[in-house]
């Protein structure tokens, strides 16, 4: 709570919010906040982003700093008014028990003491420091806490801006998918009225969820910002108190201003729902002539598959977990050591037989290379498979020989990525004739392959490891 004392208000008006001392060579920003020239330059020097006002966060141009000569005269007047002998006298508090000046501070009990108290049995073995030293230590702690609060506030502002951007992008994407879906359905409007209403309802639900989660997220961030602002103002006020008042209740004053800023983000569920809507539109592409035959509730429903590995035809250099949920390649003496030769034998399919619909599953690929995930046909030949060019019956994405690559019956492509995904989501769209590979941690599309599947013939999840490769199916959090 801000103080109502006129003298304290005058002192605060003449105080730099960075160093908490009287202004020295004060300068003003365009937003009309004032700082010591050295303080603001040091603050900006430590910022990883563009210079901004430490108080309101508005962008600032260092070359536009304006010296404030009126503030210099104002500070001198404030010093004369506020720094009086009476104030110095107030700082010399007398011990209530011995009526001696309290010139010492007991660090064990957090109490102001006189010289007689120091010699008493109660405090004789305690660590004593001067009032000046204790006050300076306490001020240093306040400065440190203020710095943390300012950084937390800055992070909150960045999170808020990012959340607003992500919300708008998701809303734009849902709006775009609405337009695409309605456009495709105009050719078969009579037959697809039911599907159109269903899809629009999904879009509205996602849009409402985005708006709702965004409002909740903004509200929580606003609470955090309000707390940080009020805490900063109160600490600034306390720092202006005389030394003796400053040290009162020192053991309980600071902890009340600490609060962990909640780590929040817009739920990934919204991104997956947005991707689900986008993926649904592929169902409508290139199948209008067969739409009446292939459209069904199963085709529109994205089904999660818990994949298990088929251990038939194992190579001794491929090691599996007992639950058939992970596979690792290991080098054994006396067996094939060449990467290309070993790769011919280390392909494994999932047990699950998948048909003409939409599925997804996730695989933890870790940080090593020499792995690939995707889909393969039910009766693909596992003998002599080397992933060094286009392969019949395989649609896969992975990393081997130092590069990310995609392989299918018609292409073998190097893929450039900004990051290194550790968890891959494989999305198969039978109706849309596509298999997509996404970063499961960020919902970013990594690559997409055209998929040719005969509705009556099943396909199966595809996995390949070699050298240091390790795959974990259905990782936690998927």
Helices and strands as residue ranges (DSSP letters): H 6-13, E 26-28, E 34-36, H 37-45, G 62-64, E 66-67, H 69-82, H 85-91, E 104-106, E 111-113, H 115-119, E 128-130, H 131-185, G 186-188, H 189-239, H 243-246, H 250-253, G 255-257, H 268-284, G 288-290, H 291-294, H 297-300, E 302-304, E 318-320, E 326-329, H 339-343, E 347-349, E 358-364, E 371-377, E 394-400, E 403-407, E 412-415, E 423-429, E 434-439, E 444-450, E 459-465, E 470-473
